[in-house]
């Protein structure tokens, strides 16, 4: 089986975290979001993946390479100018001659893709959209299906007067190669705004698969922190790197933790870290690789990326600290703060 993973987005709503890295490389429990997507595809028997690139493309290409260490064959499609979701897939048309899946590289889900494909084939569908019931219905377009799961109607960004459902498009699709007949070449084209409405108008066999599994669109800082928390507490099934030291506490290799350090799970500590005496690490904290946490620091409900240096007596709570940041002695960073620096300097 083959899949197309969309990884060309810039991620403006996640700035400043995405000023210097592409959105799919944002870490969730110390692994890029895109890596969790690849893990899921491999789990369900996919062996070949096309990834489209645009923003800092070499960062993705250098990390994942040819895909061999993930048990996949990875191809890359560089978009110097963004082509839209459908336009990006059209550029990779030559890779797909059978049923294939399209997924986002910056979402988080543990959906059973095998069941989705089985549903798609049973319905003899040209195009199957994976749907999810959500509470925040106004952040997404809604999709209406009939009693046979056939798609009847779309409403993008509905107002209060339009509300009739809270079933939204997750951006996970299963297609037959015939889908390329409905996407023009060398043109910016979008699945949600153009392809799906066209298929509906043409009365093509398109269906909605309503998923019960976990799904989170990491579109902003609030959703990013929610996805991180959900991964730590096990609400979504993902592979957390490191060794499980005790219940809900994972620690990477070559990490030193002073015997007097207090850790309350769930928490993840990366590889090659140094955690000094008197440090307290409270629940829902993720510490990335190559971090130094100095004496007496207190961390709670925060996310530290790679190479962060936290000095003596620092207090961190409910914040995100980007790569290579240094937090000076005896300061506090609280409630929703985000610190990021330019790694190129």
N, C-alpha and C positions, 0 to 999 in steps of 0.2 A: 504493500500500500504506500501511496505517496501523499504528502501534505504540503500545503503552502502556508508558511508562517509569516504574518505581516509584522515587520520590524523597522519600518521606515519613518515612523512618526517622530516628531520633535519633542512632544510632551511639555508644551508651554504651561499647562496648568499645574505641573509639578515643579516649576522653578521656585527657588534657585537650585534644587537638586539636579535638574536636567540641563543646567547651563553647559556642563562639560562632559556629560555622558549621554548616550541615547537612552530613551525611556526603557526599552527592554532589558537594559543592563542594570537597572535599579535592583539592589539585592533584597531578597525576601528570605529570612533566616539564613543569611550569608551565602545565598546562591542567586545569580541573576534571574529575574522573572522569566526570561526566555529559556533558561535552563530547566526550569520546572515544566514549561510547555513541552520541551524536547523529551524530558523524562516520561511525561504522560503519553506522548506519541509512541515512544519505544515500547512502553508497557502494553500498548494495544496493537502491537505487531507492525507498526510503520517502520520502514527501513530506508526511506529516501525522503528528503525534505528540501524544499526551496525556501530560502529566506530572502526577502527583499530588504535593501539597505538604502539609507540616505544620509542621516545625521551621524557624524563620526563613524562611518562604516567600518574603518579598520579596527575599531575597538571590538566590534562584534566578530569580525572575521578572524582577528588574532586570538580571541578567546576560544572560539568553537572550532576553528580550523576546518578540516574536511569531515569532521563528525565522527571519526573512527573511535575515539575514546568514549563516545556516547552510544556506540552501536548503530550509528546512522551514516548514511551518505548525504552530505550537505552540499547543496549548490547555492550560489549567491546571485542575486539580481540587483545590480546597483542602479538606482534611480537618481540621476543627477538633478532632474526636475521631478518633483512628486507627481505621480500618475493617478492618485486616488486608489481606493481599495480594489475596485474592479480593474482599473487600468494597470495596476501593479501586477495583478494575477495574469492579465492578458499578455504582458511582456514575457511571462514564463510559460506560455501556452505549449511550447514544444516539449515541455517535460511531462505533460499530462495526456495520456491516451486512454485512461480508464477512470472509474470512480475515484474522486479525490476529496480531501478535506481542506478547508481553509480555517485558520485560527489566528488569533492575535498573539503576538509575542510578549505583550505587556499586561495580560490578564492573569488571573489565578483561578484554576478550577481542577477538580478531580473527576470530571465527568467520565462516564463509561462510554468511550468513543465506539467500542465494538457494538454496543446496543444501538447507538445512533445510526451507524452504517446498516445494521440489520433492519431497522425501521425504514430507512431510506430505500433499501432494495425491495422490501416487502410492499411498500406503497408504489413502487415503480416510478419514483419521483425523479424529475429532472433536477430539482434543487430543494434541499431541505434546510430549513433555518432552525437552529436550536434556540428555544425560548426559555425564559425564566420569570417566575413571579417575583416581583420585588416590591418593597415598601415605598421607596423613593421613585415613584412612577414618572415624575415630571422631568427627571434628568435624562430620560430615554424616550425614543419613539415606542408606541405600543403596537402590538400585532394581534389581530383577531383571527381565530381559527374556528372551523365548524366542527360538528360532532365526529367527523372522520379525520380530523387533524389537518384538513386542507386549509391553506391560507385564504382568507376572504378579504382582508382589508388591512391597511397600514395607516397610522397617524403619527407623523413625526413631531416630537416635542409638544404633546397635547396640552391644551389649556383646561381649566376646570370644567368648562362646558362640554369638552370633548371626552371626558373620562368615562370609559365603559369597561376598561380592563387594566390590569397591571402586569400583563405578560409582555416582556420586552425582548428585543433582539439582542442576543449575546455576542453576535459577530462570529459565531462558530457555524460553519456551513458545510454541507456535503453536496457536491456537484457531479453531474455527468459531463463529459467533455463537450457535449452539445451547448453548454452554457457559453462557450466562446463565440457562438454565433450571434449572441446578444450584446457583445462588448466590442466597440470599435477599436481599431488599432491606433496607437500613437496619439491617444487623447485622454485627458483627465476624465475619469469615469468612476462613479461611486456605486457600490452595491445597494446601500440603503435608499439613496435618493433616486437612482436611475434604473438599475438592473431589476431589482425586485418588483417595483411598480410596473415595469415593462412586461415582465413575465405574467403578472396578474392580469394586465390588460389583454395580453395575448391568450389568456386562459390556459396557460401551460400547467402541467401537473407539479405544483409546488406545495410543500407540506411543512408544518411546524412540529418539531419534537420538543415537548415540554419536559425540561430536565428537573430532577429533584436534587441533584448533587450540588455541591458548593460552586459558586461562581462569584468573582469580584472583578469589576472593571477598575483597574488602578488608574483612575483618571485625575485624581487630585490628592493632596496630602492627607486628607481625612481618610479616603479610601485606602491609600497606601498603608497607613498605620493600622487600619482595620484588618487588612490582609495579613500583615505581619503578626498581629495579635491572634488572629484566627489560626494561622499556621502553628504558632507556639502552643495554643491550647488544644490542637488536634481537630478543630472544626473542619479543616480541609486536609486531606491525606497527601502529604508531600514528604520527600526524602530530606531529612534534616542532617546536614553534614556534622561529623564529629562522633565521639563515643558517648553513649548514654551513661553518665557517671552514677546518677541515681534518678529517681522519678522526675521526669520533665526538666532535666539539666543535661545539656549536651556540651562537650568540650572537645576542641580540635587537637591535633597532634602538636608536640613540642611547645605546649603552653604550660607556663609555671603559675601556680596559684598558691600563695602563702597559706599555711595551715590555719591562720586566724581569719581568713576571708569568710564572710557570711554570704551565702547564695540562697535565694528563695526562688524556686521555680514557678512557672516555666521560664527558662532562660537558656540562651545559647552563647557560648564563648568560642571564638574562632581559633585557628592555629597560630603558633608563634607569638602568643600573647604573654604579657607579664602583668600579673595582678598582685600588688604588694599588700603588706599587712594592714589590717584595719579597714580594708575596703568592704563596703556592703553593696551587694548586687541584688536588688529586689525584683519581684516578678515582672514578667513581660519586658525583659531587657535582652537585647541582642548586641553582642560585642563582636565586631568584625575581626578579620585576620590582622596580625602584626600590630595589635594595639598595646599601649602601655597605660595602665591605670595605677597611679601613684597612691601612696599611703593616705588612708583616711577618706578617700573619695567615696561618695554615695551615689549610686545610680538606681533609678526606678522608672520603669515603663518608658524606656528610651531605646533608640536605635543608633548605634555607632557603626559607621562604615569602616573600611580598611585604613590602617595606618594612623589611627587617631591617638593622640597623646593627651591624657587627662592628668593634670597636675595635682599636687597635694591638696586635700581639703575641698575639692570641687564638689558641687551638688548639681546633679542632672536629673530632671524629672520631666516626663512627657515631652521629649524633644527628639529631633533627628540631627545627627552630626555627620557631615559629609566626609569624604576621603581626605586623609592627610591633615586634618584640622588639629590644632593644638589649643587646648583649653587651659588658661592660666590659673595659677594657684588661688584658692579661697574665693572663687566666684561661683555664682549659681546661675543655672540656665533652666528656666521652668516653662511649663504650660504652653505647648504648641510651638516653641521656638525651633527654627531651622538654621543651621550654620553650615555653609559650604564655602570652599575656596577654589581658586583656579589652580588645578593640578599642573598646568603647563608652565606656571611661573617658577 
